[in-house]
Each structure stands twice: as C-alpha cells, then as structure tokens.
Amino acid sequence: MSAGGRVTRRRFVRGAGWTTLTGMATLSVGCGAVSPPLRVQRSFGLPTPRLGGSAALEEVLADRRSRREFTSRALTEQEISQLLWAAQGVTADWGGRTSPSAGALYPLELYVLTAGGYCHYVPRAHRLEVLADRDLREEAAAAGLGQSALRDAPLVLVISAVYARSEKKYGARGRRYAQLEAGHVAQNVLLQAVSLKLAAVPIGAFDDERLIRTLHLPSGHAPLYLLTVGHPRTSA
C-alpha cells in the first residue's frame, strides 16, 4: 500500500509488461494542468526497493555500456521499482533523494512508458499513477526521430523538468541546475540497470514539442532525457 491517496489492489500479469489494476482512485495530477487533460486513472504502490546488491560499484562502472537492442521480455515490478528508486527514490526522512538537487528543490518529474500503459512516478510514496492504459512507445519513437530503441524497449523512462521550481530560488541559473540534475538521475538509472543485468541507453535526440503532445505533459514541463531499459538481446 502507498501513502497519499486511496490505492487500489493490484495483480501483476506476467508477460503483459504492466500491472493490471481493478477499481478506481479519485486522484488528480498534482503537477499542473494538462491540455488536453489527462486524469490519473488509478494508483498503485511499488515493491520495496532492495538496498543490497551482488555487484561492487567498481564492477558496475566498468560494465556500463549503451545497449540499444532488447528482448521482448517484460521487466518485473521489482525491477521497475528498483530503477525508479535509483532515479528519484526518497532516502531521508526530510525528503532527500538518491540524486542530488540544488537547494533540494527537486524540479524533475519522471514518466514511465511500457507495453501496458503510461504512468507518472510519485517519489514520496514510491508509487505510480496510471495516466493511460495504452502503449505510447511507438508514438514516443516517432517523436524520438524514429529511434528503434524507444519502440522496442520494455520500459522507457522520461525525465522532464519543471524549471520554475529551481528558478524561484536561483533565477535563470535554476534552469542549468535542473538540467544537471537530469544527468545525475540518468547515471543512477544506467548503473542500476547494469546491477540488475539489464541493458539501457540514454537518448537526447527527440522533437520536444511532439513528445510533449504525445505524452500530454503538463504546462511548464520540459522533457530533457529519455532512458530505454530492457533485457539485453546479446551480451556484447
């Protein structure tokens, strides 16, 4: 169960690439208006992240490579949970997260695309809010200049920035801080993927406006980085 709202019970459908939920939760997106509006359809808590791994940090750093070819095998709930926790998981009672943030303002928002749907990650409660039940990866690939990794990866993580959160304290320089933070988040995810024996590649080439329209991102959200993650097709 997750905090901060009424959460439905869930069952994980193996091989379907997503979690199927029953019931509805009366939640709304808390990050701004969407045009056309997307309402949160339901919400579910993610498995508790594991804080111990079998690989040393040095081994993970040495093994990290950009890999663009994936099998069709879906990621498990635990793997998705671990990747999102590595990106922006809360690690301190006061709200500190796995990635550093200038002034602890946390201007980034994370969105997840899989074969089963489109979700928004809520770090504080470590839960996902379901925004759509359809597969948007093909459309994301079109916005990403046709890159096959965006279409083929079982999971696409979208890192977007709400610059106003940083700019209210740091002015124009807040934009740079948010962009730097996106790099911290991306590296965390890439290293976590290696530790899980997954393949991943970061993607920065995409049509911003088209991606915003495809994902119905709230006003003021700027997509900065896309990360594709899946099981490697080869060990190379």
C-alpha positions in Angstrom: 0.0 0.0 0.0 1.2 3.5 -0.7 0.6 6.8 1.1 -1.0 9.9 -0.1 -4.3 8.7 -1.5 -6.7 5.8 -2.0 -4.8 3.0 -3.7 -6.4 0.1 -5.5 -5.4 -3.5 -5.1 -3.4 -4.9 -8.0 -2.4 -8.1 -9.7 0.7 -8.5 -11.8 0.1 -10.1 -15.2 3.2 -11.9 -16.1 4.4 -11.3 -19.6 2.0 -8.5 -20.2 4.6 -5.8 -19.4 2.5 -4.0 -16.9 0.3 -4.2 -13.9 -3.4 -4.6 -14.3 -5.5 -2.8 -11.6 -9.0 -3.1 -10.5 -11.2 -0.3 -9.3 -10.6 3.4 -9.4 -8.9 6.1 -7.2 -10.1 9.6 -7.1 -6.7 11.2 -7.6 -5.6 14.1 -9.8 -2.3 15.0 -11.3 -0.6 17.4 -8.9 1.9 18.9 -11.3 -0.2 21.3 -13.3 -3.0 21.4 -15.9 -2.8 19.2 -19.0 -4.1 20.2 -22.4 -6.0 18.1 -23.3 -6.3 17.0 -19.7 -5.1 13.6 -18.5 -6.6 12.4 -15.2 -4.9 9.8 -13.0 -7.0 6.7 -13.6 -5.6 4.8 -10.6 -2.6 4.4 -8.5 -0.5 1.6 -7.1 2.4 1.2 -4.8 5.7 -0.3 -6.0 7.6 -3.1 -4.2 10.1 -2.0 -1.6 13.5 -1.3 -3.2 16.4 -3.5 -2.3 19.3 -1.8 -0.6 21.9 -4.5 -1.2 23.3 -5.9 -4.4 25.7 -8.6 -5.6 28.0 -6.4 -7.7 30.5 -3.9 -6.4 30.2 -0.3 -7.6 33.5 -0.6 -9.5 32.3 -3.6 -11.4 29.1 -1.8 -12.3 31.0 1.2 -13.6 33.3 -1.0 -15.6 30.4 -2.9 -17.2 28.2 0.1 -18.1 27.7 0.4 -21.9 25.0 1.9 -24.1 22.9 -1.0 -25.4 20.0 -0.4 -27.8 18.8 -4.0 -28.5 16.4 -5.7 -26.2 14.4 -8.9 -26.0 10.7 -8.7 -25.7 10.8 -9.9 -22.1 8.9 -7.5 -19.8 10.5 -6.1 -16.7 9.2 -7.2 -13.4 7.5 -5.0 -10.8 10.6 -5.3 -8.7 12.9 -4.2 -11.5 10.8 -1.2 -12.3 10.6 -0.3 -8.6 14.4 -0.5 -8.3 15.0 1.6 -11.4 12.7 4.4 -10.3 14.1 4.3 -6.7 17.6 4.7 -8.2 16.3 7.7 -10.2 14.5 9.7 -7.5 13.8 7.5 -4.6 13.4 9.1 -1.1 16.3 8.2 1.2 15.9 10.6 4.1 13.0 11.4 6.4 13.1 15.1 5.3 12.7 14.1 1.7 16.3 13.8 0.4 16.6 11.6 -2.7 19.0 9.3 -4.4 20.1 12.1 -6.8 21.4 15.4 -5.6 19.3 18.5 -6.3 20.3 22.2 -6.0 18.6 23.5 -2.9 16.7 20.2 -2.5 14.1 21.7 -4.8 13.7 18.6 -7.0 12.4 20.1 -10.2 12.3 16.8 -12.1 9.3 14.6 -12.9 9.5 11.0 -14.1 7.1 9.3 -16.6 7.1 5.7 -17.5 6.1 4.0 -20.8 5.6 0.3 -21.1 3.5 -2.0 -23.3 0.8 -1.8 -20.7 0.5 1.9 -20.1 1.8 5.3 -19.3 2.4 6.4 -15.7 3.8 9.2 -13.5 6.2 8.3 -10.6 5.5 9.8 -7.2 8.8 9.6 -5.2 7.4 10.4 -1.7 5.0 7.4 -1.8 7.1 5.3 -4.2 4.0 4.7 -6.3 2.9 5.0 -9.9 -0.1 7.0 -11.1 -1.6 5.5 -14.2 -2.3 8.2 -16.8 -3.2 5.9 -19.8 -3.8 2.2 -20.4 -2.4 2.2 -23.9 1.1 1.7 -25.3 2.6 5.0 -26.3 6.1 3.7 -27.2 5.5 3.8 -30.9 4.4 7.4 -30.7 7.4 8.2 -28.5 9.7 6.6 -31.0 8.2 8.9 -33.7 8.9 11.9 -31.5 12.4 10.4 -31.0 13.3 10.7 -34.7 12.3 7.1 -35.3 14.9 5.5 -33.0 14.0 1.8 -32.6 15.2 1.6 -29.0 12.2 3.8 -28.0 9.8 1.4 -29.7 11.5 -1.9 -28.7 12.5 -1.3 -25.1 10.1 -2.8 -22.5 10.5 0.4 -20.5 11.1 4.0 -21.5 11.7 6.5 -18.7 11.0 10.1 -19.5 12.8 12.8 -17.4 11.2 16.1 -17.5 11.9 19.4 -15.7 9.7 22.0 -14.1 12.2 24.9 -14.3 10.0 27.2 -12.2 10.8 25.1 -9.1 14.5 25.9 -9.4 14.1 29.4 -10.9 12.2 30.6 -7.9 15.4 30.4 -5.8 18.2 30.6 -8.4 16.7 32.7 -11.2 17.9 31.9 -14.7 20.6 29.7 -13.4 18.0 27.3 -12.0 17.5 26.0 -15.5 21.0 24.8 -15.6 20.7 23.2 -12.2 17.7 21.2 -13.3 19.5 20.0 -16.5 22.5 18.9 -14.4 20.2 17.0 -12.1 18.7 15.2 -15.1 22.2 13.9 -15.7 22.6 12.7 -12.1 19.3 10.8 -12.4 20.2 9.3 -15.7 23.5 7.9 -14.5 21.8 6.4 -11.4 19.4 4.6 -13.6 22.1 3.4 -16.0 24.2 2.0 -13.2 21.2 0.4 -11.5 20.3 -1.2 -14.8 23.8 -2.8 -15.0 23.5 -4.1 -11.5 20.2 -5.8 -12.5 21.8 -7.3 -15.6 19.7 -5.1 -17.8 20.5 -3.2 -20.9 20.0 0.6 -21.2 20.8 3.6 -23.4 20.1 7.3 -22.8 18.6 9.3 -25.6 18.7 13.0 -26.0 17.6 13.4 -29.7 13.8 14.0 -29.9 11.3 16.6 -31.0 10.4 18.3 -27.8 7.1 19.7 -28.8 6.0 16.4 -30.4 6.9 14.5 -27.3 5.0 17.0 -25.1 1.9 16.5 -27.2 2.3 12.7 -27.3 2.6 12.4 -23.5 0.2 15.3 -22.7 2.8 16.7 -20.4 1.5 19.4 -18.0 2.1 23.0 -18.8 5.6 24.0 -17.7 7.1 20.6 -18.1 10.1 20.3 -20.4 11.3 16.8 -21.5 15.1 16.6 -21.1 16.2 13.0 -21.4 14.8 9.6 -22.4 16.2 6.3 -21.0 15.3 2.9 -22.5 15.7 -0.2 -20.4 15.2 -3.9 -21.0 16.8 -7.3 -21.1 19.8 -7.4 -23.4 19.4 -9.2 -26.7 23.1 -10.1 -26.7 25.9 -9.9 -24.0 28.0 -7.7 -26.2 
